[in-house]
Amino acid sequence: MEVPLLLLISAALLLGVLGLLSSYLSLWLQAYVSGVYIGLFPLVWMSLRHVNPKTVVRVKIMAAQAGLADIPLDELEAQYLAGGDIHRVTLALITANRARISLDWKTAAAIDLAGRDILEAVQVSVTPKLIYCPARGIEELKTLDGVAKDGIQLKVQAVVTVRTNLIQLIGGATESTVIARVGQGIVSAIGSCDTYRQALADPAVITRQVLAKGLDSQTSFAIVSIDIARIEVGENLGAKLRLIQATTDIRIAQAVAEKRRAMAIARQQEMVTLTKENGARLVLAEAQIPPAVSEAFRVGPFRHATRRTRAEHRVLATRGLRKRGSLRRGPSVVPAELSEQIELWESEGGTLYGKSVRHIAPADRL
């Protein structure tokens, strides 16, 4: 009873091992028939290292059938474990080999691990790619707008033909940089035209200037050609800017004039205020005249002068009577009242025609 049981256990183990190895055996046989020599146990070790043996065998067969140099199995496993796509890398190598493009496994693997699509890069290097400038799908930017020296705006759409520069693929600028550089070059080329008619007559003037600047430097692409797909005349920005400048100048002049007018009005108000102030001072000064005159008549020199003036008037009045015949010529006696006034006048220093009344001839006194 024990012998048959051991045989059954052995048979079961053998069948399990054969069933386990059957998948690896089929892969080994497929590789062997295709001219790729991979041991059976290395396929088993791949599974233990979490490497898909079917993918590795398929890649080895593709490379062998395409006539590529033998790719070491360790490098395939390392690329797989690093997260690379060994299938696309192998397809890229096959495409580059058919197109006579120099590309080895290490360079292709490095580009793949850097996050770039190596297969697409090789395909673009073989078949040039069209880049639209400006990029399509941007509603805000449908054309590249440049202004010529005469102030006329030109709206341009360009098509850039590029191919991949595999040497600069790692660390080189991407498609967005190429679009930006080409757009900048087109705008600059339009700005260098004397008139907009020059660009309309020969759009190649723009493309020649752009190509001469070497805009594909330090990029992942090599510019093959730049073609102007569309060019149209836009607005007269020069006239619009001049109009805006003139409007601004007018507003500045109006502001300056308004400032001067305000200053003149302020000055006028100051003069009106000053005039009123001086008028008030004049009124105050005039108001001080009557008290001053009154004071002068009361205690000042006008008191004696007034008395003398009255005496002079009396003497002159008497003389007027004499001339009219009221008084007779010759020695006459001055009335007592008038004589008292004359004495009072002379005592206070009064004179008549610069002489004392006493020294005037009697005929001249009256």
C-alpha positions as a LaTeX table, in Angstrom:
\begin{tabular}{lrrr}
\hline
Residue & $x$ (\AA) & $y$ (\AA) & $z$ (\AA) \\
\hline
Met1 & 0.00 & 0.00 & 0.00 \\
Glu2 & 2.87 & 2.41 & 0.76 \\
Val3 & 4.59 & 1.88 & $-2.63$ \\
Pro4 & 1.61 & 2.84 & $-4.75$ \\
Leu5 & 1.04 & 5.91 & $-2.52$ \\
Leu6 & 4.59 & 7.11 & $-3.07$ \\
Leu7 & 4.24 & 6.56 & $-6.78$ \\
Leu8 & 1.06 & 8.60 & $-6.83$ \\
Ile9 & 2.71 & 11.43 & $-4.92$ \\
Ser10 & 5.72 & 11.36 & $-7.24$ \\
Ala11 & 3.53 & 11.32 & $-10.30$ \\
Ala12 & 1.53 & 14.25 & $-9.00$ \\
Leu13 & 4.67 & 16.24 & $-8.30$ \\
Leu14 & 6.05 & 15.42 & $-11.72$ \\
Leu15 & 2.84 & 16.48 & $-13.40$ \\
Gly16 & 2.84 & 19.73 & $-11.42$ \\
Val17 & 6.44 & 20.48 & $-12.43$ \\
Leu18 & 5.71 & 19.61 & $-16.04$ \\
Gly19 & 2.59 & 21.83 & $-15.97$ \\
Leu20 & 4.64 & 24.67 & $-14.47$ \\
Leu21 & 7.40 & 24.30 & $-16.99$ \\
Ser22 & 5.07 & 23.83 & $-19.94$ \\
Ser23 & 4.55 & 27.62 & $-20.33$ \\
Tyr24 & 8.28 & 28.30 & $-20.10$ \\
Leu25 & 8.94 & 25.37 & $-22.40$ \\
Ser26 & 6.69 & 26.84 & $-25.06$ \\
Leu27 & 8.48 & 30.24 & $-24.75$ \\
Trp28 & 11.86 & 28.54 & $-24.93$ \\
Leu29 & 10.81 & 26.57 & $-27.97$ \\
Gln30 & 9.42 & 29.71 & $-29.66$ \\
Ala31 & 12.67 & 31.58 & $-29.05$ \\
Tyr32 & 14.77 & 28.65 & $-30.20$ \\
Val33 & 12.86 & 28.28 & $-33.44$ \\
Ser34 & 13.24 & 32.07 & $-34.07$ \\
Gly35 & 16.97 & 31.89 & $-33.68$ \\
Val36 & 17.08 & 33.41 & $-30.18$ \\
Tyr37 & 18.86 & 31.34 & $-27.61$ \\
Ile38 & 17.47 & 31.79 & $-24.10$ \\
Gly39 & 17.87 & 29.13 & $-21.45$ \\
Leu40 & 14.84 & 27.55 & $-19.80$ \\
Phe41 & 15.94 & 28.38 & $-16.28$ \\
Pro42 & 16.60 & 32.11 & $-17.05$ \\
Leu43 & 12.93 & 32.30 & $-18.07$ \\
Val44 & 11.98 & 30.89 & $-14.69$ \\
Trp45 & 14.27 & 33.34 & $-12.90$ \\
Met46 & 12.58 & 36.20 & $-14.78$ \\
Ser47 & 9.26 & 35.29 & $-13.23$ \\
Leu48 & 10.87 & 35.21 & $-9.83$ \\
Arg49 & 12.25 & 38.74 & $-10.45$ \\
His50 & 8.79 & 40.00 & $-11.51$ \\
Val51 & 9.79 & 40.32 & $-15.16$ \\
Asn52 & 7.31 & 39.20 & $-17.77$ \\
Pro53 & 9.19 & 36.52 & $-19.77$ \\
Lys54 & 6.71 & 36.64 & $-22.67$ \\
Thr55 & 7.48 & 40.33 & $-23.29$ \\
Val56 & 11.23 & 39.74 & $-23.13$ \\
Val57 & 11.06 & 36.77 & $-25.51$ \\
Arg58 & 8.86 & 38.71 & $-27.94$ \\
Val59 & 11.26 & 41.65 & $-27.93$ \\
Lys60 & 14.27 & 39.39 & $-28.50$ \\
Ile61 & 12.52 & 37.71 & $-31.43$ \\
Met62 & 11.58 & 41.11 & $-33.00$ \\
Ala63 & 15.15 & 42.36 & $-32.73$ \\
Ala64 & 16.57 & 39.17 & $-34.19$ \\
Gln65 & 14.12 & 39.11 & $-37.07$ \\
Ala66 & 14.82 & 42.80 & $-37.87$ \\
Gly67 & 18.54 & 42.14 & $-38.05$ \\
Leu68 & 19.47 & 44.24 & $-35.03$ \\
Ala69 & 22.50 & 43.57 & $-32.95$ \\
Asp70 & 21.90 & 41.23 & $-30.06$ \\
Ile71 & 20.46 & 43.06 & $-27.07$ \\
Pro72 & 21.78 & 41.68 & $-23.78$ \\
Leu73 & 19.13 & 39.98 & $-21.69$ \\
Asp74 & 20.26 & 41.79 & $-18.54$ \\
Glu75 & 19.71 & 45.20 & $-20.15$ \\
Leu76 & 16.22 & 44.20 & $-21.26$ \\
Glu77 & 15.38 & 43.13 & $-17.70$ \\
Ala78 & 16.88 & 46.28 & $-16.24$ \\
Gln79 & 14.88 & 48.47 & $-18.61$ \\
Tyr80 & 11.70 & 46.58 & $-17.77$ \\
Leu81 & 12.27 & 46.82 & $-14.02$ \\
Ala82 & 13.02 & 50.56 & $-14.35$ \\
Gly83 & 9.57 & 51.15 & $-15.81$ \\
Gly84 & 10.59 & 51.49 & $-19.44$ \\
Asp85 & 8.64 & 50.23 & $-22.41$ \\
Ile86 & 11.04 & 47.73 & $-23.99$ \\
His87 & 8.55 & 46.93 & $-26.74$ \\
Arg88 & 8.37 & 50.57 & $-28.05$ \\
Val89 & 12.10 & 51.00 & $-27.62$ \\
Thr90 & 12.70 & 47.96 & $-29.79$ \\
Leu91 & 10.23 & 49.21 & $-32.40$ \\
Ala92 & 12.06 & 52.56 & $-32.42$ \\
Leu93 & 15.38 & 50.81 & $-32.98$ \\
Ile94 & 13.89 & 48.81 & $-35.86$ \\
Thr95 & 12.44 & 51.96 & $-37.47$ \\
Ala96 & 15.74 & 53.85 & $-37.09$ \\
Asn97 & 17.64 & 50.93 & $-38.57$ \\
Arg98 & 15.37 & 50.79 & $-41.61$ \\
Ala99 & 15.63 & 54.56 & $-42.08$ \\
Arg100 & 19.44 & 54.43 & $-41.71$ \\
Ile101 & 19.34 & 56.61 & $-38.61$ \\
Ser102 & 22.10 & 56.06 & $-36.10$ \\
Leu103 & 20.49 & 54.98 & $-32.82$ \\
Asp104 & 21.74 & 52.42 & $-30.31$ \\
Trp105 & 20.00 & 50.62 & $-27.48$ \\
Lys106 & 21.44 & 52.70 & $-24.63$ \\
Thr107 & 20.44 & 56.03 & $-26.20$ \\
Ala108 & 16.95 & 54.81 & $-26.99$ \\
Ala109 & 16.55 & 53.36 & $-23.49$ \\
Ala110 & 17.70 & 56.63 & $-21.90$ \\
Ile111 & 15.25 & 58.66 & $-23.98$ \\
Asp112 & 12.45 & 56.28 & $-23.01$ \\
Leu113 & 13.27 & 56.52 & $-19.30$ \\
Ala114 & 13.42 & 60.33 & $-19.60$ \\
Gly115 & 9.69 & 60.29 & $-20.40$ \\
Arg116 & 9.91 & 60.99 & $-24.13$ \\
Asp117 & 8.18 & 58.82 & $-26.67$ \\
Ile118 & 11.15 & 57.36 & $-28.51$ \\
Leu119 & 9.06 & 55.68 & $-31.18$ \\
Glu120 & 7.23 & 58.90 & $-32.05$ \\
Ala121 & 10.54 & 60.77 & $-32.07$ \\
Val122 & 12.02 & 58.36 & $-34.59$ \\
Gln123 & 8.88 & 58.47 & $-36.71$ \\
Val124 & 8.99 & 62.29 & $-36.76$ \\
Ser125 & 12.65 & 62.13 & $-37.66$ \\
Val126 & 11.76 & 59.89 & $-40.60$ \\
Thr127 & 8.54 & 61.68 & $-41.57$ \\
Pro128 & 8.70 & 65.44 & $-40.81$ \\
Lys129 & 5.95 & 66.88 & $-38.67$ \\
Leu130 & 3.85 & 69.99 & $-39.30$ \\
Ile131 & 3.57 & 72.52 & $-36.50$ \\
Tyr132 & 0.97 & 75.25 & $-36.85$ \\
Cys133 & 1.90 & 78.67 & $-35.61$ \\
Pro134 & $-0.04$ & 79.81 & $-33.68$ \\
Ala135 & $-1.09$ & 76.48 & $-32.28$ \\
Arg136 & $-4.55$ & 75.30 & $-33.17$ \\
Gly137 & $-7.24$ & 75.05 & $-30.54$ \\
Ile138 & $-6.47$ & 78.43 & $-28.93$ \\
Glu139 & $-9.50$ & 80.65 & $-29.42$ \\
Glu140 & $-7.80$ & 83.79 & $-28.09$ \\
Leu141 & $-4.88$ & 83.52 & $-30.53$ \\
Lys142 & $-5.86$ & 82.68 & $-34.08$ \\
Thr143 & $-3.20$ & 84.71 & $-35.91$ \\
Leu144 & 0.21 & 86.22 & $-35.33$ \\
Asp145 & $-0.19$ & 89.99 & $-35.44$ \\
Gly146 & 2.71 & 92.22 & $-36.44$ \\
Val147 & 2.89 & 95.91 & $-37.31$ \\
Ala148 & 5.02 & 97.28 & $-40.15$ \\
Lys149 & 6.90 & 100.55 & $-39.90$ \\
Asp150 & 4.05 & 102.42 & $-41.61$ \\
Gly151 & 1.69 & 101.43 & $-38.77$ \\
Ile152 & $-0.39$ & 98.86 & $-40.71$ \\
Gln153 & $-1.15$ & 95.60 & $-38.89$ \\
Leu154 & $-0.61$ & 92.24 & $-40.63$ \\
Lys155 & $-2.19$ & 88.99 & $-39.43$ \\
Val156 & $-0.24$ & 85.86 & $-40.30$ \\
Gln157 & $-0.68$ & 82.10 & $-39.96$ \\
Ala158 & 2.40 & 79.95 & $-40.55$ \\
Val159 & 3.16 & 76.26 & $-40.92$ \\
Val160 & 6.52 & 75.02 & $-39.62$ \\
Thr161 & 7.92 & 71.73 & $-40.89$ \\
Val162 & 10.20 & 70.04 & $-38.36$ \\
Arg163 & 11.88 & 66.72 & $-37.75$ \\
Thr164 & 13.25 & 65.27 & $-34.56$ \\
Asn165 & 16.79 & 66.04 & $-33.54$ \\
Leu166 & 17.66 & 62.82 & $-31.71$ \\
Ile167 & 20.90 & 64.27 & $-30.38$ \\
Gln168 & 19.01 & 67.08 & $-28.58$ \\
Leu169 & 16.01 & 64.97 & $-27.66$ \\
Ile170 & 17.20 & 64.68 & $-24.04$ \\
Gly171 & 17.23 & 68.15 & $-22.50$ \\
Gly172 & 16.07 & 69.93 & $-25.65$ \\
Ala173 & 13.15 & 72.33 & $-25.77$ \\
Thr174 & 9.77 & 71.00 & $-26.80$ \\
Glu175 & 7.24 & 71.92 & $-29.48$ \\
Ser176 & 5.83 & 74.84 & $-27.47$ \\
Thr177 & 9.22 & 76.55 & $-27.49$ \\
Val178 & 9.50 & 76.18 & $-31.27$ \\
Ile179 & 6.04 & 77.73 & $-31.73$ \\
Ala180 & 6.93 & 80.64 & $-29.45$ \\
Arg181 & 10.26 & 81.29 & $-31.17$ \\
Val182 & 8.78 & 81.16 & $-34.65$ \\
Gly183 & 5.96 & 83.49 & $-33.63$ \\
Gln184 & 8.46 & 85.94 & $-32.18$ \\
Gly185 & 10.57 & 85.80 & $-35.34$ \\
Ile186 & 7.55 & 86.41 & $-37.59$ \\
Val187 & 6.41 & 89.43 & $-35.57$ \\
Ser188 & 9.95 & 90.82 & $-35.63$ \\
Ala189 & 10.24 & 90.26 & $-39.39$ \\
Ile190 & 6.97 & 92.09 & $-40.01$ \\
Gly191 & 8.14 & 94.97 & $-37.84$ \\
Ser192 & 11.32 & 95.32 & $-39.92$ \\
Cys193 & 9.34 & 95.86 & $-43.16$ \\
Asp194 & 9.16 & 99.49 & $-44.28$ \\
Thr195 & 5.59 & 99.10 & $-45.52$ \\
Tyr196 & 2.96 & 96.39 & $-45.27$ \\
Arg197 & 2.98 & 96.12 & $-49.08$ \\
Gln198 & 6.51 & 94.74 & $-48.92$ \\
Ala199 & 5.34 & 91.74 & $-46.86$ \\
Leu200 & 2.25 & 91.24 & $-48.97$ \\
Ala201 & 4.23 & 91.29 & $-52.21$ \\
Asp202 & 6.80 & 88.73 & $-51.01$ \\
Pro203 & 5.91 & 86.72 & $-47.84$ \\
Ala204 & 9.22 & 84.90 & $-48.24$ \\
Val205 & 10.84 & 88.05 & $-46.79$ \\
Ile206 & 9.38 & 86.99 & $-43.45$ \\
Thr207 & 10.40 & 83.33 & $-43.67$ \\
Arg208 & 13.96 & 84.12 & $-44.77$ \\
Gln209 & 14.52 & 86.38 & $-41.79$ \\
Val210 & 13.05 & 83.81 & $-39.39$ \\
Leu211 & 15.15 & 80.94 & $-40.75$ \\
Ala212 & 18.30 & 83.06 & $-40.58$ \\
Lys213 & 17.91 & 83.42 & $-36.81$ \\
Gly214 & 18.48 & 79.73 & $-36.06$ \\
Leu215 & 15.39 & 79.36 & $-33.90$ \\
Asp216 & 15.79 & 75.58 & $-33.57$ \\
Ser217 & 18.90 & 75.91 & $-31.44$ \\
Gln218 & 18.79 & 73.85 & $-28.23$ \\
Thr219 & 15.46 & 72.29 & $-29.18$ \\
Ser220 & 14.37 & 68.72 & $-29.86$ \\
Phe221 & 13.53 & 69.61 & $-33.45$ \\
Ala222 & 15.30 & 70.76 & $-36.56$ \\
Ile223 & 13.31 & 73.26 & $-38.62$ \\
Val224 & 13.03 & 72.12 & $-42.22$ \\
Ser225 & 10.98 & 75.01 & $-43.57$ \\
Ile226 & 8.63 & 77.81 & $-42.56$ \\
Asp227 & 5.74 & 78.60 & $-44.87$ \\
Ile228 & 3.24 & 81.47 & $-44.66$ \\
Ala229 & $-0.18$ & 79.84 & $-44.97$ \\
Arg230 & $-2.23$ & 83.03 & $-44.62$ \\
Ile231 & $-1.57$ & 86.75 & $-44.46$ \\
Glu232 & $-4.11$ & 89.55 & $-44.32$ \\
Val233 & $-4.19$ & 93.24 & $-43.53$ \\
Gly234 & $-5.48$ & 94.27 & $-40.14$ \\
Glu235 & $-6.08$ & 97.67 & $-38.59$ \\
Asn236 & $-4.19$ & 100.90 & $-39.09$ \\
Leu237 & $-2.69$ & 100.90 & $-35.62$ \\
Gly238 & $-0.33$ & 103.76 & $-36.43$ \\
Ala239 & $-3.21$ & 106.14 & $-37.14$ \\
Lys240 & $-5.10$ & 104.87 & $-34.13$ \\
Leu241 & $-2.10$ & 105.43 & $-31.87$ \\
Arg242 & $-1.57$ & 108.91 & $-33.29$ \\
Leu243 & $-5.24$ & 109.68 & $-32.68$ \\
Ile244 & $-4.95$ & 108.46 & $-29.11$ \\
Gln245 & $-1.80$ & 110.53 & $-28.66$ \\
Ala246 & $-3.52$ & 113.62 & $-30.07$ \\
Thr247 & $-6.50$ & 113.07 & $-27.78$ \\
Thr248 & $-4.14$ & 112.70 & $-24.86$ \\
Asp249 & $-2.31$ & 115.90 & $-25.83$ \\
Ile250 & $-5.64$ & 117.74 & $-26.06$ \\
Arg251 & $-6.63$ & 116.53 & $-22.64$ \\
Ile252 & $-3.28$ & 117.55 & $-21.23$ \\
Ala253 & $-3.60$ & 121.00 & $-22.83$ \\
Gln254 & $-7.14$ & 121.31 & $-21.49$ \\
Ala255 & $-5.94$ & 120.34 & $-18.05$ \\
Val256 & $-3.15$ & 122.93 & $-18.21$ \\
Ala257 & $-5.59$ & 125.58 & $-19.45$ \\
Glu258 & $-8.05$ & 124.66 & $-16.73$ \\
Lys259 & $-5.28$ & 124.93 & $-14.21$ \\
Arg260 & $-4.33$ & 128.37 & $-15.49$ \\
Arg261 & $-7.97$ & 129.45 & $-15.51$ \\
Ala262 & $-8.40$ & 128.26 & $-11.95$ \\
Met263 & $-5.24$ & 130.08 & $-10.92$ \\
Ala264 & $-6.49$ & 133.26 & $-12.70$ \\
Ile265 & $-9.86$ & 132.99 & $-10.95$ \\
Ala266 & $-8.10$ & 132.47 & $-7.64$ \\
Arg267 & $-5.86$ & 135.46 & $-8.34$ \\
Gln268 & $-8.91$ & 137.52 & $-9.28$ \\
Gln269 & $-10.60$ & 136.57 & $-6.03$ \\
Glu270 & $-7.42$ & 137.51 & $-4.20$ \\
Met271 & $-7.41$ & 140.91 & $-5.90$ \\
Val272 & $-11.11$ & 141.42 & $-5.13$ \\
Thr273 & $-10.45$ & 140.54 & $-1.52$ \\
Leu274 & $-7.41$ & 142.82 & $-1.43$ \\
Thr275 & $-9.45$ & 145.66 & $-2.98$ \\
Lys276 & $-12.15$ & 145.23 & $-0.38$ \\
Glu277 & $-9.53$ & 145.11 & 2.33 \\
Asn278 & $-7.91$ & 148.33 & 1.07 \\
Gly279 & $-11.36$ & 149.93 & 0.79 \\
Ala280 & $-12.04$ & 148.99 & 4.38 \\
Arg281 & $-8.72$ & 150.48 & 5.39 \\
Leu282 & $-9.60$ & 153.67 & 3.45 \\
Val283 & $-12.93$ & 153.89 & 5.24 \\
Leu284 & $-11.16$ & 153.47 & 8.56 \\
Ala285 & $-8.64$ & 156.17 & 7.62 \\
Glu286 & $-11.42$ & 158.52 & 6.49 \\
Ala287 & $-13.24$ & 157.83 & 9.71 \\
Gln288 & $-10.17$ & 159.06 & 11.61 \\
Ile289 & $-10.07$ & 162.45 & 9.77 \\
Pro290 & $-12.99$ & 164.20 & 11.56 \\
Pro291 & $-11.70$ & 163.37 & 15.06 \\
Ala292 & $-8.20$ & 164.49 & 14.03 \\
Val293 & $-9.48$ & 167.77 & 12.55 \\
Ser294 & $-11.61$ & 168.35 & 15.61 \\
Glu295 & $-8.64$ & 167.72 & 17.85 \\
Ala296 & $-6.49$ & 170.07 & 15.76 \\
Phe297 & $-9.04$ & 172.81 & 15.99 \\
Arg298 & $-9.39$ & 172.24 & 19.67 \\
Val299 & $-5.78$ & 172.12 & 20.88 \\
Gly300 & $-3.55$ & 172.29 & 17.83 \\
Pro301 & $-2.09$ & 175.00 & 15.58 \\
Phe302 & $-5.35$ & 175.39 & 13.67 \\
Arg303 & $-6.77$ & 177.33 & 16.65 \\
His304 & $-4.43$ & 180.38 & 16.18 \\
Ala305 & $-4.48$ & 180.09 & 12.43 \\
Thr306 & $-8.25$ & 180.22 & 12.50 \\
Arg307 & $-8.19$ & 183.39 & 14.60 \\
Arg308 & $-5.71$ & 185.06 & 12.24 \\
Thr309 & $-7.73$ & 184.04 & 9.26 \\
Arg310 & $-10.83$ & 185.61 & 10.75 \\
Ala311 & $-8.96$ & 188.87 & 11.49 \\
Glu312 & $-7.61$ & 188.96 & 7.94 \\
His313 & $-11.12$ & 188.53 & 6.64 \\
Arg314 & $-12.30$ & 191.42 & 8.82 \\
Val315 & $-9.47$ & 193.68 & 7.58 \\
Leu316 & $-10.11$ & 192.77 & 3.98 \\
Ala317 & $-13.82$ & 193.35 & 4.49 \\
Thr318 & $-13.14$ & 196.80 & 5.92 \\
Arg319 & $-10.87$ & 197.58 & 3.01 \\
Gly320 & $-13.61$ & 196.55 & 0.66 \\
Leu321 & $-15.93$ & 199.04 & 2.32 \\
Arg322 & $-13.31$ & 201.73 & 1.83 \\
Lys323 & $-13.06$ & 201.02 & $-1.87$ \\
Arg324 & $-16.80$ & 201.14 & $-2.26$ \\
Gly325 & $-16.84$ & 204.60 & $-0.69$ \\
Ser326 & $-18.36$ & 203.66 & 2.58 \\
Leu327 & $-15.24$ & 205.00 & 4.32 \\
Arg328 & $-13.51$ & 208.20 & 3.39 \\
Arg329 & $-9.89$ & 208.52 & 2.43 \\
Gly330 & $-7.44$ & 210.35 & 4.51 \\
Pro331 & $-6.77$ & 210.11 & 8.10 \\
Ser332 & $-9.52$ & 208.28 & 9.69 \\
Val333 & $-10.03$ & 206.49 & 12.84 \\
Val334 & $-10.44$ & 202.74 & 12.77 \\
Pro335 & $-13.53$ & 201.64 & 14.62 \\
Ala336 & $-12.89$ & 200.59 & 18.19 \\
Glu337 & $-14.19$ & 197.06 & 17.63 \\
Leu338 & $-11.97$ & 196.57 & 14.58 \\
Ser339 & $-9.00$ & 198.10 & 16.36 \\
Glu340 & $-9.30$ & 195.60 & 19.19 \\
Gln341 & $-9.39$ & 192.76 & 16.76 \\
Ile342 & $-6.34$ & 194.08 & 14.94 \\
Glu343 & $-4.39$ & 194.40 & 18.20 \\
Leu344 & $-5.34$ & 190.89 & 19.16 \\
Trp345 & $-4.33$ & 189.68 & 15.75 \\
Glu346 & $-0.96$ & 191.45 & 15.89 \\
Ser347 & $-0.29$ & 190.18 & 19.40 \\
Glu348 & $-0.65$ & 186.68 & 18.05 \\
Gly349 & 1.78 & 187.42 & 15.17 \\
Gly350 & $-0.73$ & 188.21 & 12.48 \\
Thr351 & 0.44 & 190.11 & 9.34 \\
Leu352 & $-1.18$ & 191.36 & 6.21 \\
Tyr353 & 0.77 & 191.03 & 2.98 \\
Gly354 & 3.86 & 190.19 & 5.04 \\
Lys355 & 3.72 & 193.48 & 7.10 \\
Ser356 & 2.28 & 194.48 & 10.43 \\
Val357 & $-0.99$ & 196.25 & 10.16 \\
Arg358 & 0.45 & 199.07 & 12.27 \\
His359 & 3.13 & 199.75 & 9.64 \\
Ile360 & 0.72 & 199.86 & 6.70 \\
Ala361 & $-0.28$ & 203.27 & 5.43 \\
Pro362 & $-3.73$ & 204.35 & 6.52 \\
Ala363 & $-4.88$ & 204.42 & 2.92 \\
Asp364 & $-3.75$ & 200.78 & 2.49 \\
Arg365 & $-5.15$ & 199.47 & 5.73 \\
Leu366 & $-8.65$ & 199.64 & 4.54 \\
\hline
\end{tabular}
